[in-house]
Amino acid sequence: MSYLGPILARKRREIARRARHLAVAEPGLRRGGAPPDLARPAGARPRVIAEVKFRSPSAGAIRPWAPGEAVRVARGYAAGGADAISVLCDGPGFGGSPLALRRVARAVAPVPVLFKEFVLDALQLDLAVRCGASLVLLLVNALDDATLRDLVRGCAARGLAPLVEAASEQELERALATDARHVGINARDLRTFALDPRRAAALVEKIPKDRVAVYMSGVQSADELRAAAASRADAVLVGSGLMAAPDPGARLAAWLEELGR
């Protein structure tokens, strides 16, 4: 079963509706100056990008949604030591929204917030700016090379940091052909949502040292975070492994305590 195709078809319909109803102004710079850099300091643990995600197409419900819950979780992450916070902005598949990201960004400033969405059009970059994001996810698997390059440049024009995500060696080559500084490797195949941590770990090692390498998906325990810390990864994105806990921020703090923070 392929999950990504139907999601992208739905996303194109959403973009068309936004284009009809949203008057897009000239791109403006994100408030707060230069985009964030999640490079790992020498001798330090990897940066942690903690994710707000209530469900997924493959796993179903991960955490019950309630009014204000995204902000409560995000504040817990910030208190627990997150270096950045990712917010799923897709509603039908993941239980998120741009409005949730906007509220999170305001609540946790100055912690950087990632607009995690299936971005296909520059209109979505303008939306990310308006909502207070400082990083934007771009999926290699969802974009042709020309559009990917244009969106990377569009992020730079808006003061956003693009995080270009790959899930195979071929996709990694395409990601590295862009000017994006942050390059992520997803352990999850977005067509099937199957996990392959060994493949992902091997690909992370192939990211050049002048890029920020981000290991994405599949981290479910402190031991798995420790394994990522022993790798080339500058940053690790953790979602379900935290969101499934009664207190996601406390779980993050406990994991980081085991790593010596």
C-alpha positions in Angstrom: 0.0 0.0 0.0 1.3 3.5 -0.9 0.5 6.2 1.6 2.3 9.1 0.0 0.4 9.3 -3.4 -3.0 9.9 -1.9 -1.6 12.4 0.6 0.0 14.5 -2.2 -3.2 14.4 -4.3 -5.1 15.7 -1.3 -2.4 18.3 -0.6 -2.7 19.7 -4.2 -6.4 20.1 -3.7 -5.7 22.0 -0.4 -3.2 24.3 -2.1 -5.6 25.1 -4.9 -8.3 26.1 -2.3 -5.7 28.2 -0.4 -4.7 29.9 -3.7 -8.3 30.9 -4.4 -9.0 32.2 -0.9 -5.7 33.6 0.4 -4.2 36.8 -1.0 -0.5 36.0 -0.9 1.6 39.1 -0.3 5.1 39.5 -1.4 7.4 37.1 0.5 8.6 38.7 3.7 11.5 37.8 5.9 10.8 35.7 8.9 10.9 37.7 12.1 13.9 36.9 14.3 16.8 37.3 11.9 18.9 34.5 10.4 17.4 31.0 10.1 18.5 28.5 12.8 21.5 26.2 12.4 21.2 22.8 14.1 24.8 21.8 13.6 26.1 19.6 16.5 28.7 21.4 18.7 32.0 19.5 19.0 31.8 17.0 21.8 28.1 17.6 22.5 25.1 15.3 22.1 23.0 15.7 18.9 20.4 18.4 18.8 16.9 17.0 19.4 13.9 18.0 17.3 10.9 16.9 19.3 7.7 16.5 17.3 4.1 17.3 18.0 2.1 14.6 16.1 -1.2 13.2 17.2 -1.7 10.4 14.7 -0.3 9.0 11.5 -1.8 7.1 8.5 0.0 3.9 9.4 -0.1 3.9 13.3 -3.5 5.6 13.7 -4.0 7.6 16.9 -0.8 8.2 18.9 -2.1 10.7 21.5 -5.6 12.0 22.2 -6.1 15.4 20.8 -7.6 18.1 23.0 -7.8 21.9 22.8 -4.4 23.4 23.7 -2.7 20.0 23.8 -0.2 20.9 21.1 0.9 23.9 23.0 1.1 22.0 26.3 3.2 19.3 24.7 5.5 21.8 23.0 6.1 23.7 26.2 7.0 20.4 27.9 9.5 19.7 25.1 11.1 23.1 25.5 11.4 22.6 29.3 12.7 19.1 28.7 15.6 20.3 26.6 14.4 20.2 23.0 16.6 22.2 20.6 13.8 22.6 18.1 10.1 21.5 17.8 8.5 20.0 14.8 4.7 20.5 14.3 2.8 18.3 11.8 0.6 20.7 9.9 -1.4 18.1 7.9 -4.9 17.6 9.4 -6.5 14.5 7.9 -3.4 12.3 8.1 -1.6 13.6 11.2 -4.0 15.6 13.3 -2.2 18.9 12.9 -2.7 22.3 11.4 -0.9 25.5 10.5 -2.9 27.2 13.3 -1.4 24.7 15.8 2.1 25.5 14.6 1.3 29.2 15.0 0.2 28.7 18.6 3.2 26.5 19.3 5.7 29.0 17.8 4.3 31.8 20.0 4.4 29.6 23.1 8.0 28.3 22.8 9.9 31.3 21.3 12.8 31.5 20.8 13.0 27.7 20.3 13.0 27.1 16.5 9.9 25.5 15.1 9.8 23.2 12.0 6.8 23.5 9.6 6.4 19.8 8.9 4.1 19.6 5.9 3.9 18.1 2.4 5.2 21.3 0.7 4.6 21.5 -3.0 4.2 25.2 -3.6 5.8 28.5 -2.5 2.4 29.5 -1.2 3.0 27.1 1.7 6.4 28.8 2.4 4.5 32.1 2.9 2.1 30.3 5.2 5.0 29.0 7.2 6.4 32.5 7.6 3.0 33.9 8.7 2.7 31.1 11.3 6.1 31.8 12.8 8.1 28.8 11.6 11.8 29.0 11.2 12.5 25.7 9.4 10.5 24.0 6.6 10.5 20.4 5.6 10.9 19.6 1.9 10.4 16.0 0.7 12.7 14.9 -2.1 10.2 12.1 -2.9 7.4 14.6 -3.5 9.2 17.0 -5.7 10.9 17.1 -9.1 14.4 18.6 -9.1 13.5 22.0 -10.5 10.7 22.5 -7.9 12.9 21.3 -5.1 15.6 23.8 -6.0 13.1 26.6 -6.4 11.6 25.8 -2.9 15.1 25.7 -1.3 15.8 29.1 -2.8 12.3 30.3 -1.7 13.1 29.3 1.8 16.3 31.3 1.7 14.5 34.4 0.4 12.1 34.2 3.3 14.6 33.7 6.0 13.6 30.0 6.5 16.0 27.1 6.9 15.0 24.2 4.5 15.3 20.7 5.8 15.5 18.5 2.7 14.5 14.9 3.5 15.6 11.8 1.6 15.0 8.1 2.2 17.3 6.4 -0.3 20.7 6.9 -1.8 19.3 8.3 -5.0 17.1 10.8 -3.0 20.2 11.8 -1.0 22.1 12.6 -4.1 19.2 14.9 -5.2 19.1 16.5 -1.8 22.8 17.2 -1.8 22.5 18.8 -5.3 20.5 21.6 -3.7 21.9 24.5 -1.6 20.1 23.3 1.6 22.4 23.1 4.6 20.1 20.8 6.6 19.7 17.3 5.0 17.6 14.7 6.7 17.4 10.9 6.3 14.0 9.4 7.1 14.2 5.8 8.5 10.6 5.5 7.3 9.7 4.9 3.7 6.9 7.3 3.1 5.3 5.2 0.4 4.8 2.2 2.7 5.6 3.7 6.1 7.9 0.8 6.8 11.0 1.5 9.0 14.6 0.5 8.1 16.9 2.1 10.7 20.0 0.4 9.4 19.6 1.8 5.9 18.9 5.3 7.4 22.0 5.1 9.6 24.2 4.1 6.7 22.8 7.0 4.6 23.4 9.5 7.4 27.1 8.7 7.4 27.2 9.7 3.7 26.1 13.3 4.3 29.2 15.6 3.9 30.6 17.3 7.0 29.7 20.7 5.7 26.0 19.8 5.9 23.8 19.4 9.0 22.8 15.7 9.1 19.4 15.0 10.6 18.3 11.4 11.5 14.5 11.2 11.2 11.9 8.8 12.5 11.9 5.5 14.4 13.6 6.5 17.7 11.5 4.9 20.4 13.8 4.7 23.4 16.8 6.3 25.2 19.0 3.5 23.8 18.0 4.3 20.3 18.7 8.0 20.9 22.1 7.0 22.3 22.8 5.0 19.1 22.0 8.0 17.1 24.2 10.1 19.3 27.1 7.8 18.5 26.6 8.4 14.7 27.3 11.2 12.3 23.9 12.8 13.1 24.0 16.4 14.1 20.3 16.3 15.0 17.7 13.6 15.7 13.9 14.1 15.1 11.8 12.1 17.6 8.0 12.0 17.3 5.9 8.9 18.3 8.4 7.7 20.9 7.7 10.9 22.9 4.1 11.6 22.0 3.0 8.2 23.2 4.2 8.9 26.7 1.9 10.3 29.4 4.2 13.3 29.7 6.2 13.7 26.4 8.4 16.5 27.9 9.3 14.5 30.9 10.2 11.5 28.8 12.5 13.7 26.7 14.1 15.1 29.8 14.7 11.6 31.1 16.3 10.5 27.8 18.6 13.5 27.7 19.5 12.9 31.4 20.7 9.4 30.4 22.8 11.0 27.6 24.2 13.5 30.1 22.2 16.2 28.4 
